[in-house]
């Protein structure tokens, strides 16, 4: 029955990919379409308000600068709000100002679409901060990533320019995130997720004791949290909390909310490339890797913990430690796989309690960072591996590599090398530093192989802009706040800028006519080559550290 549940959700997703991908193409193609009549007037008003009179295309450099400056401006305002939240309105519970290094970590985390939380949402921030900082950054960070992805697609598919960042930024909000967030918010409220500005409730329990129950504007944050693949929870328990995710139905809604847009981007790319098979090829490679890793997690959690099994304890339900009974193994495994594939970071079970083999799935998905990915990141990274695969095939047969009719040369490969190498660098170096310095070791509560996985997971999550935590770390210290903050910054912006540069470089090249010797990139053969490239170059990079963590822990339990 568990497998059937997962297959139904996957089938619903596949059926929605084409219509949603087509809609995304209409939004960003800058060609007249029916959505203009619905949203055009609101957009024109915003363009006048921000002084955007000329909406012509930008160079890739101007696009990147506009993207970065917009993000910096939002970070500054957010930092000020969190440092002064005690004196700001909508703070009925009297929550104090956030500490300096924690504020730095938090604003960087939410602006980079990571939402790594070294604080507990219900006690760390006020209602005003939840709405004006957290929810606002969830919208803007998602729209920023979406805009860069569309600019990259325009560049590699030979459009006239990469587009205008501010136009893309506004369209992403007005035509995608705000309408979807409104729909999902209403659905969640109907499913009994709270949406209120009332203060924390004080109730008397059956034993006659007093209990504080935190509430607030939960549904509105939950909607964009998943639609924008953000992941930051209103509560410390995130989507395992019954006020964030009360039932199996809300669980499926949240899974589809965070998975649908990233899964539809490959089809949108196929429309831009005027080759839908190309888009389905990218989608097929992503889905193949996803299903393999979902199977690993489900099988490991279904089999249970080897050490507990050896005690003769009944584990017929699987490893239920850290999981909600209302979800069970299947919906927990699917949620875990989707949230780390889509780099959302939302969790409906405690990843720290995953079996050693089960924990390989979320780690691997974040290490690869190209299986669907967050808002545009997965598509950009998978296309990066596609270009790399074409380059390697060209070297093997002695031909100049071509992708979508443009030659792949030294400049593009140098930029791609930067994007590929930065990811393991910002994961492995800080992980080693955490074990080598007293400040880092002070936060490690488990000195064994499991502790190795906890530290590794923290930096993998930060580098992939995922934000989920393996937990078990005492991470609200200056060391962890600053180091993960820097990792999030590098993980977000270095690769994005490098790939925008690739798009700009390819855009300047003249198209090469297709001949009988042109290597096709829209068939099953190239899908296999792409998957192989991802596994050989992406996955094997992290194999040694996976052996030192989850694999070593698994062997000690046998």
N, C-alpha and C positions, 0 to 999 in steps of 0.2 A: 504493500500500500504506500509506503514511503517513496518508493521509486516512481509510482504513478503520480503522486503529488508533485514531485519535481518535474516530471515530464510535462504535466499539464501547464505549469507555469512557463516552462521553456517554449511550449507550443504557442501559448498566448503571445509571448514576446515575438516569436518569429512571424506570426500573423500581423503584428502591428508595425514591424520594421519598415515595410514598403510604404504604407500611407504616411507614417511619421517622417521617414526619410525624404519623401517627396515634398512634404510640407516644409521641411527645413531647407530644401533646395529653393523653393519658391520664396522663402524669407530672405535668403542671402544671395540669390542670383542677380539681384538688382534689375531684374526684368519685370515689367508690369504684370501684375496678377491680381486675383480676386481679393487677396488679403489686404491690398492697398485700400480698398473701400472701407474695411473694418478698422484698420489701425493707422491709416495714413494721416488723418487729421491730428490725432494725438502726437504722432511723431513730429509733424511739422511744427507744432507748438513747442515741443522740447528743443528742436533745432533752432528756433528763433530765440528761445530762452538762453541757450548756451552760446549763441552767436555763430552757429554753424551755417553760414550762407552758401559756401561752395562745398558740395559733397563729392568732389572729384577724388580720384584715387591717390593714394600716398605711395611713396617709395617704401621698401621694407624697413629702412632705417627710421623714417618718420613714423611709420606704424609702430615700431618697437618703442620709440621714445614716447609716443602718445600713451601707449599701454603702460609703460613704467611710471610716467609722471602721474597718470590718473591713480594708479595703485598707491603711490607714495602719498598723495594728497589724502586719500581715504584712510591710510594708516595713521597719519598725523592726527586727524580728527578723532579717530577711534581711540588712540592712545590717551588723548586729553579726556575724553568721556569716561574711560575706565579709571583713570587716576582721580577723577573728581566725582565719581558716581554717588558717593555718600551724600553730597549736597544737591544732587540733581533730582528732578521729580520722579514719580512712579517708583518709589522705593519704600513700599509699605512695611517691609520687614527690617528696615534700617541696616542694610548691608553696607559695610565700610568700603573705603577705596582699595583698589587692587595694588599689591606690592610692585615695585618697579620692574624687576626682572620677569615676574609673572605676567605683567602687562605687556612687556616686550614680546614674550613668547606667544601670548594670546592673540595680539593684533597681527603678528606675522603669520601665525597659524591660520587665522580666519581669512586673511587677505590672500594667502597662497592656496586657498581651497583645501587646506589640510585639516583644520579644526581639531588638532591635537589639544587635549584639555588637561592641564596640570592643576585643575581646580574642579570642584563639584558645582555643576550649574545652578542647582536650587539654593545653594548657600554662598556662592562666590560672586554672583552678579545680580544686580537689581533688574526689575522688569524693564526699566528704561534701557539699560545696557543690553538686555536680551533682544530688544527690538531695534534700537538705534545703532547698536554696534554689531552684535552677533548676526541677527537676521539680515541687516543691511549688507554686511560683508558677504553673507552667503549668496545674496543676489549678485552683487558686483563681481565677486571672484569667479563665479560660474560664468557670468556674461563675458568677463575678460578672457577666460580660457576658451570659451566658445568662439569668440571673435578671432583669436590668434589661430585656432584650428581652421576656420573658414579662410582666413588670409593665406595660410599655408597651402590649402587645397587649391585656391585660385592660382597661386604661383606655380605649382607643379603641373596643373592642368592647362596652363597656357592662356589664362585670362589676360586682359590688357594690363591690369594692375592687381596688387594684392588687396585693394579696396581701401576704405576709409575707416579707421578704428572707431571713431565716435559714432558714425552711422551704424556700424555693426553692433557696437555696445548698446545703443539705444534700441535697435531692432530686437536684439536678444532679450532685453527686458520686456518690451511692449508686446512682442508677438509670441514669445515662448514662455519665459519664466513666470511673469506675473499672472497671465491667464491660467497656466497649469497649476500654479501655487494656489490660486483661488479655488479651483475645482477640487484639488486634493485636500485643502483645508476644510472645505465643507463636507467632504466625504469622511474625513477623520473625526470631525465634530459629530457627525451622524453615528459614528462608531464609538462615541463616548470618550473621545480625547478632549481634555479640558481646554477652554479658550476663555480666559477671564483675567481681570486685573485685581481681583479680590486678594487680600493678604493670605498668608498661610493659615490653614484651618486648625483650630484646636478642638479635639474631640475627646470624649471619654470612652475608654475601651470597656469590654465586657467585664474585665477585672477591676474596673473602677479607677484605672490609671489615666493620666492625661497624655495624649499623643499629638504631636505636630504633624500635619499632612501638608506638604508643599504643593501648591497649584500655581497657575499663571497662564500666560498666553502660549500654551504648549502647541496647539494644533498648527498655528501659523508658522512657527519655527520648524515643526516636524515636516511640513510639506516641502519647503524650500531646502531643508536639510537633505532630503532624499532626491528631489528633482535636480538640485544643483550639485549632487554628489559631494556634499559638504561633510556631514556626519557628526557635527558637534551636537551633543545631547542637551536638552533642557535640564535633565536630571543626570546625576552622576552615573546611574545604572544604564543610561542611554536607552536603546530600544528594547531592552529586556524589562524596563519599568512598565507596569500596566497602564500608566497614564500616557505613555508615549506609544505603546503598541499593545492594546488590550486583548486582541484575539487573533486567531489564525487568519481571518479575513483581512484585518489591518496589516498583518505580517506580509501577506501576498501583495497588498496594495503598495506597501513600502518597498518591497523587492522590485516590483515593476516600475515604481516611480524612479528609483535610482539606476535602473538598468536600461530603460527604454531609449532615452536620448543617446547615450553612448553607443548602444547597439544599432541605432538608426543612422549614425554618422557615416559608416561605410557605404550605405546605399546612397546617401546624399553625395558622397565623393564620386560614386559611379555615375550619378547624373551630371556632375560637373565635368567628369572626364568623357562624357558622351559614350560611356561603355559600362552598362549596368552589370555585366558579367565581372568586370574588374572590381566593382563594389562588393558583389556577392563573394568573390574570391577572398577579399580581405575579411569579410564577415565569417566565411567558412573557416579560415585559419584561426580566427579568434575563438569561434565556438568549439572547434576541435580541442584546443588547449583548455578551454573552460570545462568542457565535459570530462576530460581526463583528470583534471585536478579536483573537480566536484566528486568524481567517483572515488578518488583517493581519500578525501575527507569523510565522505559518507561511509565507506567501507571501514575505515579506521575507527570512527566513532560508533558504528554499529557493532563492531567486534568487541569493543570495551577495552578497559585498561588491563594489560596482561598481568600486572601484579595483583590486581583485585580478582581477576578470573582465577588465578592460582590459589586463592584462599577458599575457593568453593562457593563464593557468594553468587547468588542469582543475578546475572547481568543480561538477561534476555531482552531487556529494553535498550541495551547498549550503554555507552558511557554517558550517564545523565548528570554527572557532576557539572555544575555551573550552567546548566541548561534549564529553560522553563518547561514545565510539564505541558503547558498549553501549546507548545510548538513541537516538542519531540525532536528526535534525531534528524528527520528528513528536512523539516523547515529550518532547523538550526544550521544544518550543513549547507543548505542552499543559500541562506542568508549570509553565512560566513564567506562562502565562495563569491557571491555577487558583490558583497560590500568591499572585498579586497580586489576583485577584478575591476570593478567600476571606481576604485579608489575613493569610496565614500567614507568609510571609517565608522559608520553606524554599526552597532553590534546588538544582537538579540540574545547572545550568550557570552559567557566569560571565556575569551580566547586563551587565557592563562590556564584553564582547566582542560583544554583540548588534549587528546592523547598525543604523544610525540609525533607519530606519523600523521595524524590529523593536522597538526600545526604546520606541517610542510606546505600544505595548500595555501593558506593566507600568506605565508612568507614568500613562496615562489611567485605568486601572482603580483605581489608588490615589488619583488625584485625584477621581474620582467617588465612590469608597468606598461604593458601594451595589449593586454587581453581586455578589450573594450575600453578600459581606462576611464578617467574622469571626463569632464567636459572638454573633449577634444584631444586630451593628452594621449589616450590610447590609440586613436587614429593616427596622430602625428608620429608616435613612436613605431607603430606597426608599418606605416609607410616608409619610415626611416630604415627599418629592417628590410623592406621590399627593395628599396634602392640599393642597400648593401648586398642583398641576394643577387640582384641583377649585375652588380659590379663584380662579384665573385664568379658568377657564371661567365661573364665576359672575359675575365682573366683566364679561365680554364679553356676556352675555345679560341682565344686569340682575337677577339673582336672588341671594338670600342663599345662599352656598355651604353645602352639607351633605356630610358624609362619615359613612357608616354611621349615618345617622339623627340626627346631631348637627350643629348649626350651627357653621361655622368663622368666628370673629370676630376682632377686632383682637388680643386677648390671645394667641391661638394663633399668629397670623401674626408677631407680634413675637418670640415664642420661636423659631419656625421660622427667622426671619431671622437670629437670633443663631447658631443651629446651622449655617446655610448659610454665613454670612460668616466664622465663626471658622476654617474649614478653609483657604480661600485666604490669610487673613491670617497664620496661623502658618506657612505655607509660603513665601510670597513675601517677607515682611519679613526673616526670617532668611537667606534665600538672598541677598538684596541686601546684608545686613550682612556676610555671609561674604566678598563681593568688595570691600567698602568698608573693612574693617578689616584691619590687619596680622596679627592673631591668626588671622582666618579665612583670609586668603590664604596663610598659612604652611602650611596643610594641603592646598592645591590643587596637585596635581602636574602637571596638564594645563591650560595656560592658554587653550587654544582652545575651540571650540564644544563639544567633548567634555567639557572641564572644567566648562562651564556645566551640562551634563546631569548630571555626577557630583554637583555640589553640590545641584542641584534634586532629584535622586533621593533624596539623603540626607534632606532635610527633608520631601519628600513621603512617604517611607517612615515617618518618625517621626510625622508628623501623622496618617497613616492607620492608625497602630499596626500596620504591616506588618512591618517589621524587616529586609527583604532589603536588601542593599547593592549599589550599582553598583560599589563598590570603586574603587581608584585614589586615594582620599583618605587622607592621614595624619591619621586622625580620632581617635586616642587622645591627645588633648590637652585641656587644661582648657576651651578655647573650645568645641570640638565636643562634649565630654561634657556640659557644662552647657547649651548651647543646645539640643541635641537632646533632652536630658532634660526641659527646660521645654516644648518642643514636644509631646513625648509626653504629658505631664501634661495640657496644655490640649486636645490632640486627643482624649483619652480622656474626660475628665470634664465639660468644658463642654457638649458636645453631648448627652451622656447625661443630665445633670441638666436641661437645657432640654427634652428630649423627655419626660422623666418629668413635668415641669411641664405639658406639653401634655396628657399622658394624664390627669393629675389634673384639669386644667381641663375636658376633655371629659367626664370621669366625673361631674362635678357637674351637667352639663346634662341637661335632660329630653329624651328622644327625640322627634324630629319625625316625624309619620306620613308614610309614603311616598305620593306622589300621582303623577298622570300626568305632571306636570312635573318630577319628581325626576330629576336627572342620574344615570344608572346608571354604576357604577364596576366592573362585572364583565363587560365585553364587550370585543370587539376594538378598538372605537373608543377606549375609555379606555386600553387598552394602548398604542395609538399616541400618544395625548396624553401619557401618562406618559413614554414613551421620548423624545418631543420635548421635554418639560419638562427632563428630565435632561440632554439634549444642549445645549439652548439656554442654560440657567442654569448647569449644572454644568460642562460641557465647554468652553464658549466663554470662561469665566472664565480658563482656563489657556492658551488658544490662543496669546497673544503669547509666553509663555515657552517653549512647545513650539516655536514658530518660531525663537526665539533659540538653542535647543539642538539637538534631533535633526534638525529640518528644515534648519537652516542647515548642519549637518554633512553631511547627505545631499547637499545641493547642491554642496558643495566636493569631493565624491567623484566627481561626474558628469564 
